[in-house]
Amino acid sequence: VNLSSVKLPRAYLTEFFAFCLPRLRRTKGLRNRDLLGSSCLFVFVEPNKARSLNRQFRKKNYTPDVLSFTMGGGLGEVVLCPDIIKKKAQEI
């Protein structure tokens, strides 16, 4: 779900998930069967929303690039802030 003003081309998202999913499968202690029946929502947000969520759930007062939430029952949510991700990438 893209709630940010940043346009995310389909090719970028395809590459993003192609990069992330194999790494998730190799996570220590995580087996492929653990992923069956699991669901993860990826949400792209504006910096002010990322900061608000960070304050609300982590009691931290800065704008993060990524936040992740486990909701139980095989459900999870990853909140990404494209503006901050891009800024950090340019610093590298």
Secondary structure, 3 states (H helix, E strand, C coil): CECCCCCCCHHHHHHHHHHHHHHHHCCCCCCHHHHCCCEEEEEECCHHHHHHHHHHHHCCCCCCCEEEEEEECCEEEEEECHHHHHHHHHHC
